[in-house]
Amino acid sequence: MLLRRRLEALRCSRSADGASSPSKRCSSLPRKFSARREGAPQLQTRRAEASNTSAAASDSSPPTSTSAVAPPPPPPPPQHLPATYRRLVARVPSPSFRSGARVEELPLLPPDSLLGEGQVLVRVAVAGVNGGCETFRVRAEPGTPFAKEGSSPASPSSSSASPSSSSASLSSSSSSPSSSPDPLVVPLGAEGAGTVVAVGPGVRPSQLAVGDRVTMNGGAAFAEFVVAGARGCFRVPESSASSPPSSSSSSSSPSLSPAAAVALSLSGLTAAVALHATAKVRRGETVLVTAAAGGTGHLAVQLAALAGCRVVAVAGGERKARRLRRELSRLDPANEAGHAVVDYKSEEASRDLSGAISGALASSSGGQGGRSEGGGGGRGGGGKGEGFAVGGGIDVCYEGVGGAVRNAVLHNLNAGARVLCVGYMGSYPHTENYRSRREGGGGGSGEEEGAGAAAAEAAPAPATETVFVSGPFDAEPRGRAALPLEPDLFWNRRVVSSLPGDRTIFGDVWSGAAGDPRVLARLRRDLFAAALRGEIVPWIDGEGEGEGEGGNEDDRRSDAPSFSGLEAASDAVERLLSGSSMGKVVLRVSEGGAW
Ligand SMILES: NC(=O)c1ccc[n+]([C@@H]2O[C@H](COP(=O)([O-])OP(=O)(O)OC[C@H]3O[C@@H](n4cnc5c(N)ncnc54)[C@H](OP(=O)(O)O)[C@@H]3O)[C@@H](O)[C@H]2O)c1
């Protein structure tokens, strides 16, 4: 049960309740959202009782062997804290993040009166931007805290969000009037990285100490300071000294930047859990990743390649495709695995995305156009190198777009395939603009595109949609299947295993870690260790384009803005929702976004 809560806290979108305090109000949240209330790092309205954090198991795990061998650092000097701090919240449902998010300045009480048992105070350096998740919360979409309070999803006319004087702050309950209930305040910011500046009672030095660099997942990272449960923070490993670099490593870095740490903390861990714990990818399998140049997609691509899989990366635009090719060739210079990149905005793919994916699968399997051996449930990829069996289709799909893109994938599945529905970005209500631009520009795939868009907009909504599931080359079982609509599939964590050919669709990509807390701990440790060794390279939007061989002038001239200060959060969210970002979009909260 505890682990389930911890997983819920990690699920970006699903932990979108944004609870601002462990109050009675929150206790009526549905079970799937309750984790945020119970354990995510949160801004507190009053001194908390015993820590009830729900962070992942690894949060309380012992230090890695890397940190164990290092001599203990000298105790840091006392921290000088400001009298006030600023944070970003929503107070009324609003149609967009920009119209609902408000910066508030509040008193910051001294830590000894602020921190409860098991809590720490973190100065946030960098916050990760989850445009989809954050906007769900501001809009009061079903399941989010505003919706639980009885507010409907915001329409354009309900944009009267205005900041009211705050009673919720790091200023303790003594400053809050107790005669009337607090207005609901939804803190924003699903993930952050920062430095511990104070520890509360009951926090063991082996757990966390002042000066530790941590990541935290929760709902309040768009703030200069956050009160978090110590068990909800993950100490970022400092060095890869004890981990020898692997042959695929191009470089190893002595420590991670806060932006890199934040990218790994939720986007990376989601990919690691989905691929390794839920889908249980095997060497030689073919893994297709959609939104492959995005915040979580680029990490899924790297993890799959490192696991010895053939990767087919699907992304929109030549700029993203070029960066993906470069990344894959860093990991596999001779392309032994037969990796391929599909630009769905290219002329061919915009006519027929399913066909373009089939083509990529065929060409990267040496053009054989089908499985000539290996059968038996779709095992074995189509790569050219040793260890890659001949095969045609997709074994595992990490899919965050939905709609037409998802349907094109469903036409290319090997028997036994696992489809991981990490989200459905293309149909989120707040990405309509990008969707219509894409469709208007001929970016869809005909019939499939229409089906995806129509599914999201049909009224009244049918309970299911019919999809066609097949393999790419007529070799595998095929047929129609009824699927829950995307929101139902995702928010209600459906697992659909009734598809022809023993194929499965997971609406909950975290489910594979639900049974064993050690799984999450191990995956997180492995992920950060791989990044420290330089095997996994988190991309930060606006940084690093054109690095390495193959970068051209266009790549080097990144026009991506960088975002600093809480006032820039709306720009950062819109950057992600625009579809033009590459890698993880981050907001630098502290000066320069330094630790
Ligand atoms: N379940 C979880 O725990 C979890 C955690 C993190 C993220 N997610 C989900 O993973 C997916 C990716 O999230 P992310 O935060 O990493 O974002 P992202 O991939 O960095 O950015 C979104 C990308 O989605 C693609 N896209 C397709 N249709 C779009 C549309 N209509 N509007 C905007 N973008 C569209 C665009 O790339 P292309 O044009 O190249 O396709 C865009 O760059 C989302 O569905 C998100 O909700 C889930």
The ligand as a Gaussian input file, in Angstrom:
#p B3LYP/6-31G(d) Opt

LIG

0 1
 N        2.879000       8.784000     -16.498000
 C        3.866000       9.510000     -16.034000
 O        4.324000       9.332000     -14.906000
 C        4.467000      10.562000     -16.937000
 C        5.630000      11.242000     -16.580000
 C        6.188000      12.160000     -17.477000
 C        5.549000      12.379000     -18.700000
 N        4.394000      11.720000     -18.995000
 C        3.704000      11.891000     -20.281000
 O        4.660000      11.672000     -21.315000
 C        4.325000      12.440000     -22.455000
 C        5.494000      13.341000     -22.795000
 O        5.629000      14.273000     -21.739000
 P        6.861000      15.233000     -21.578000
 O        6.604000      16.033000     -20.349000
 O        8.124000      14.466000     -21.674000
 O        6.665000      16.190000     -22.796000
 P        7.581000      16.347000     -24.089000
 O        7.641000      15.026000     -24.757000
 O        8.847000      17.023000     -23.718000
 O        6.792000      17.380000     -24.963000
 C        5.665000      17.045000     -25.632000
 C        5.954000      16.505000     -27.022000
 O        4.813000      15.769000     -27.404000
 C        4.691000      15.833000     -28.811000
 N        3.309000      16.164000     -29.145000
 C        2.511000      15.405000     -29.898000
 N        1.305000      15.960000     -30.016000
 C        1.341000      17.109000     -29.312000
 C        0.398000      18.131000     -29.076000
 N       -0.855000      18.106000     -29.542000
 N        0.763000      19.181000     -28.337000
 C        2.013000      19.265000     -27.815000
 N        2.949000      18.328000     -28.016000
 C        2.621000      17.247000     -28.753000
 C        5.668000      16.875000     -29.320000
 O        6.772000      16.179000     -29.874000
 P        6.715000      15.575000     -31.357000
 O        6.014000      16.576000     -32.209000
 O        8.133000      15.373000     -31.686000
 O        5.951000      14.298000     -31.259000
 C        6.138000      17.567000     -28.063000
 O        7.439000      18.073000     -28.163000
 C        3.057000      13.194000     -22.081000
 O        1.962000      12.451000     -22.498000
 C        3.127000      13.249000     -20.566000
 O        1.883000      13.436000     -19.966000
 C        3.863000      10.810000     -18.152000

